[in-house]
Amino acid sequence: MVDVTVWNEFRHEREDEAVAAAYPDGIHETIADALDDEHDVGTATLDELDHGLTDDVLEATDVLLWWGHEAHDEVTDSVVDRVHDRVLEGMGFIALHSSHYAKPFKRLMGTSCSLQYREDGGTERLWVVDPGHPIADGLDGSIELPETEMYGEPFDVPEPDRQVFISWFEGGEVFRSGCCYRRGNGRIFYFRPGHETYPIYEHAAIRRVLRNAVEWASPPEGSPRTFGERT
């Protein structure tokens, strides 16, 4: 069984009535609910000690899912260092929605991770452009979200190793919404959907993607790489 930690700022849900209505127990609890039938899932939030990501928590985590939006700058560099190092060691990292600006994701990508956006509540269609990828397992050819926030290109990230989804929006924009990377021993997946005022993480196909992504990002079996002097 994969050990999963779902991290969330947990600010919007306590400050905004619309977000609280969509996620009364917090975005992290809704995501955890999508995963806990198949995985050992814990949660962590920004205002906990060490943001809930102590050395012990991260050492026990196979895959870390991250949702952040308004408080990226409040994440301490020491925690970013821990997450970064654990990914290089083999922990999977899944950055969700506005976590393209999360400090750990930006550190791992080495770019600004900037993009265009528009909050208009329009329709999004995520096209599965790599149907053979494990993250697309069990999905139809596309996922339609009736209300969402638009993200548009250019998206300042490195060229993905594999591109699983490309989104189309009502305004005509397109966006690379499912990007796979590898850094060191760790697998990384950026997944775009998840604006806080829409119950997107209740959508059956989105929950399927999250489960698939956790399986894909979990550390592969085998011996860890070793470095240094060889005798």
N, C-alpha and C positions, 0 to 999 in steps of 0.2 A: 504494500500500500504506500502511495506517495504522501509524504508529509508536506502540507501546503500552508503557507501563511498569506493571508489577504490583508494588505495594508491600505488604509484609507485616512485622509485628513480628518474626516468626520467633523467638519465645520459647517458646511452648507446645511446639513440636515438639522442642525441645532439653531440656525440663524434665519432660515428661509422657509416660509410655510409651504411653498410649492414643492420644494425639495423634500421636506418632511412628509408631505402627502404621498410623494412617489416612493420614498424610502423611509418609512417610519422608524425602522430599527437601524438605519444606516446602510449606505451602499455596500459596505464590507460584509454585513450580515446577509444581504441578498445574494451577493456573489458566493459567500461561503455556503449558503443553502443550495446553490446550484452544483456544488462540488462534494458536499459532505457524505453523500450516499456511497461514493466510490473512493474517497480519500480521507486521510486524517487531517482535518482543517482547523487552524487557529486564526485569530485575527489580531491586528495591532493597529493603533491609531496615533496620530501626531502628538497629542497632548499627554501620552503616557511617558514614563521615564525611558529615556533613550528612544523615544517614539515607538516603544514596544519592540524594538529590534536590538535586543542585547546580543552579546556574543553567543550566549547559550541558545537563544531563539534561532538565530541565523545558522548556527552549526547544526541544528535539528531540522532545518528547512530544506526540502528538496527543490521546491518551486515557490517563488515569491511573486504575488500579483500586487500591482501598485496602482492606486487611484489617487491622483492629486490634482489640484486646480488653483486655488487662491493663495496657498501658503507654501509654495515651493521653496522660497527663500528661508523659511523657518526650519527646514531640515538641516541638521548640523552636519558639518563636513566630516566629523568622526563617524557618523552613521553612514554617510555616503561612502566613505572609505571601506567600511565593513561590508556593505552590500557589493561594492565593486570587486573587492577581493574574493568574496564568496562566489560571485559569478565566474570569475576567472578559475576558481577551483572546481566549478562544476554545477553550482546551483542555477536552476532555471530562473529567468526573469521575464515577467509578462507586464508590459506597460500599457495601461488602458486609457483611452480617450486623451484627456488633456495632460496626461503624464508624459506626453512627448516633451514637455518642459521640465519634467522631474529631474532633479540633480543627478540621481544615479543613471538615468537613461542618457542624459546629455554627456555624462562622463564616459559611458560605454560607447557612445556613437562618435564622440570627438567633434561634433558639429553643433550649430545653434539649434537645430531641430525646429526651426521656425516654419510657419505655414500661413495660409490665409483662412479666414473663418467668417461666418455670418450666422447669427442666431435668428432663424426665420421659421422654425417649426415645419420645414418642408419635408418632402419624402426623400428617402435615401434607398438606393438599391445597391447592395453589395454583390458584385459578380464574382463567382468562384472562377479564378483564372488559372488555378493549378489544382484541378480536381483530384489528382493523384497524391497530393500531399496529405499526410496524416491529420492535419488540422481541419481538412475539408471532409473528413470521413463522415458519411451518413447525411450530408447536406444535399439539397437540390442545387440547381444551377445558379440560384441567386437567393438573397435574403432581402425582403422588403421591410423597411421601417417607416411607418406612416408619418411620424413626427420626429425630427432630429435637428441637430445643429450642423451646418455645412462646414466642412473642412475642404480647402482647395489647394491645388498645386500652385507654386512650387513648394515642395516639402523638403527642407534642408537636412536630409539624412544621407548616409552612405548608401550606395546601391545595395539593395537587399540580396542576400544569398538566394532566397526564394521569395516570390511574391504570390501570396495565396488569394488575396481579395483586392479588387479595385472598385471603388464606390463611384456611383453616378448620383447627382443631386438635381432637383427640379430646376435650378438655375443654369444647368448645363455643365457645372464643374465636375471634374473627376479627381480622385484622390487615391493614393496607395494606402489602403486601409488595413492590410495584413502583411507585415514585413517580418521576415525571419533572418536572424543573424546568429553568428557564433563568435564569442569572444573567449579566448582561452579554452577551457573545457566546458564553458557554459553556453546554453542555448537561450536566445532572446527572441521574444515575439512582441511586436507592437500591433495592437488591435484598436482601431479608431472608435467604434461606437461606444456610447455611454454617457451622454450629456445628463447632468444631474436632475433636470426637471422632467425628464421623460423616463418611464419605467422600462428602459431598454433591457436591463438585466433580468427582467421577468420573461422576455421573449424566448420561446423554446429553442429556436435555432441559435440564438446568441449564447444561450446556456450550453448548448451542444458544442459550440466553438470553444468556450472556456474549458470545458472538460477535455476536449481533444488537445487543446493547447497545453494544458497541464501535463497530459501524458507525453506529448512530444518534447516538452521542455525539461522533463525530469532527467536527472543525471543518468547517462548510459552506464551499463555494467562494464566492469573492467578495472584494471589497476590505474591509479592516478599517475600522471606524468611526474618525473623527478628531474630536478635541475641541480647544478652545482658540480663540485669536483667529483670525478669518477675514479674510483680506485680499482 
